[in-house]
Amino acid sequence: MKVDWTRKSLTVEAVTASWSNRSLRPNPEYQRGWQWRRAQQQLLIDSMFRGYPLPRFYFQRKVGQDALGADVNTLDVIDGQQRIIAMTQFRQDQWPLLQPATMPLPPMVRDEPCPWGGLTFSGLSAALQEQFLGLELSIVLIDEVGTPDEVRDLFIRLQAGTPLTPQQVRDAWPGNVSPYVELLAGKLNRMGRFGRLFTAIDRRGTGPREDADLVDEGMDARQTCAQLLCLYLAVEAGKPYPNLGSRSIDDLYHQSTELDPHSPQAARFEGLLAACEEVIVERRPPQSVRPTGEVRRTARAAVRKNRLFSLFLFLRDLQNGPASLKQALPEIAERFWSDIGDSLEPKGGRVVSPTTIAGNVAWFRNAKMAGLTFPEFDSRRLFSQAQRAEIYARYGGTCGVCGQALETEDAEYDHIVSWASGGRTEVDNGRPVHSRCHSRGTGAVSPR
């Protein structure tokens, strides 16, 4: 029997009131056992105030009888329960909305007026309360079905779509990061500028692939490219290694919407990707021989992501040093693909954690690349908190390059003789600088 349904509009006021008085009811059969986080609820309400459209709600009309035998109409929620709970809780003042500064929004949206930010429903102006309660929601009302199985089938079909992955959500984010990463790493059937590099990286841990005919082969490549961009921007700014999990990648897309893909910084980043590609792809030997005489085939083995991170950061240090990176690549590639230092490689730890990244980089530099004729690097790349405080005090709160006033929260800490040139991470070799004055490892010494 065909499902009998109609499309209706109900206001937020009507839906939330019906939920509160139980004439609109949850149906446990159609719920998935999880609840939205508070931030998800807050973002939903913020989206409603911004006029973003919501998906349809699906209700089923049920007719029963009360204790006196009178007909009683109720509605069961087939799809939309989490959104209804969020709207009802906000109307009941159970939590306030987020301030724009704390939400993952691009600057162009974050800077728009937000008179509802940080407020509970009762704290809103009368006009905003009326706007919220009067918002019309699109409802699909199912009046009659032949059997309960038909409603179950509808629910299954509503939930059958494959949810977006975190990277697919990032791909849709406004700003310059998404098209830039797609240009470098590729998307769907479009090979990225450095597609050969990213397809050579181990994809273990990325999860199974379904709907093979619709697979986006560049999705993992874009995530890896975004992780490298996170690393690069952090190190360029003199910051510690970031955690390269989902939150940091989200922050990259949210906070760097005005990234300039034609800037010198972007050109340096692409230069490092090209160098990594030369080492990992172009100079990859078809096979290697262990000291025991055993042949180790490497032509098809994927490169683990931790080694890519270490190679990238090592090359970045050389890029900013006096050595010719291009001339060094053949020897770097030879050592990269050899067994040198492998017995000392750190084991365990999450690949994306700052501690693991730091340990892998130290191993890569001091064991894997040991013996290269480059400047001896200080084992400590970043100044400690205590060193930063002493350096800032020495310069009396002024920039070590331009001499202008410098607030502690805006200060970056630069090596006078760059670390990549052999400069030590010591107080006497440090200076506080504005971001615009940071030498970025060039080795140039500016007078105080």
HUGI-V630087 format. One record per backbone hydrogen bond with DSSP energy under -1.0 kcal/mol. NH is the residue of the N-H (numbers start at 0). CO is the residue of the C=O. If there is no record, write none. Layout:
{{NH;CO} {NH;CO}}
//
This chain:
{{3;143} {5;140} {7;138} {9;136} {11;134} {12;132} {14;10} {15;11} {16;12} {17;13} {18;14} {19;15} {20;16} {22;17} {23;17} {24;74} {29;26} {30;27} {40;36} {41;37} {42;38} {43;39} {44;40} {45;41} {46;42} {47;43} {48;44} {49;45} {50;47} {51;46} {56;137} {57;78} {58;139} {59;75} {60;141} {61;73} {63;71} {65;69} {68;65} {71;63} {73;61} {74;22} {75;59} {76;24} {77;57} {78;57} {83;79} {84;80} {85;81} {86;82} {87;83} {88;84} {89;85} {90;86} {91;87} {92;89} {93;88} {96;118} {101;98} {102;99} {104;102} {108;105} {109;105} {110;106} {111;108} {116;113} {118;115} {123;120} {128;124} {129;125} {130;126} {131;127} {132;128} {133;129} {134;131} {136;9} {138;7} {139;56} {140;5} {141;58} {142;3} {143;3} {149;146} {151;147} {152;148} {153;149} {154;150} {155;151} {156;152} {157;153} {158;154} {168;164} {169;165} {170;166} {172;169} {175;256} {179;175} {180;176} {181;177} {182;178} {183;179} {184;180} {185;181} {186;189} {189;186} {192;182} {193;183} {194;191} {197;193} {198;194} {199;196} {200;197} {201;302} {205;202} {213;210} {214;211} {218;215} {221;217} {222;218} {223;219} {224;220} {225;221} {226;222} {227;223} {228;224} {229;225} {230;226} {231;227} {232;228} {233;229} {234;230} {235;231} {236;232} {237;234} {238;233} {243;351} {248;244} {249;245} {250;246} {251;247} {252;248} {253;249} {254;250} {255;251} {258;255} {262;259} {266;262} {267;263} {268;264} {269;265} {270;266} {271;267} {272;268} {273;269} {274;270} {275;271} {276;272} {277;273} {278;274} {279;275} {280;276} {281;276} {282;277} {287;295} {289;293} {292;289} {295;287} {298;285} {302;199} {307;303} {308;304} {309;305} {310;306} {311;307} {312;308} {313;309} {314;310} {315;311} {316;312} {317;313} {318;314} {319;315} {320;317} {327;323} {328;324} {331;327} {332;328} {333;329} {334;330} {335;331} {336;332} {341;338} {343;340} {344;341} {352;349} {356;352} {357;353} {358;354} {359;355} {360;356} {361;357} {362;358} {363;359} {364;360} {365;361} {366;362} {367;362} {368;363} {371;368} {373;371} {387;383} {388;384} {389;385} {390;386} {391;387} {392;388} {393;389} {394;390} {395;392} {396;391} {398;403} {399;431} {402;398} {405;396} {409;406} {411;432} {413;430} {415;428} {420;417} {421;418} {422;417} {425;423} {428;425} {429;426} {430;413} {432;411} {441;438}}
//
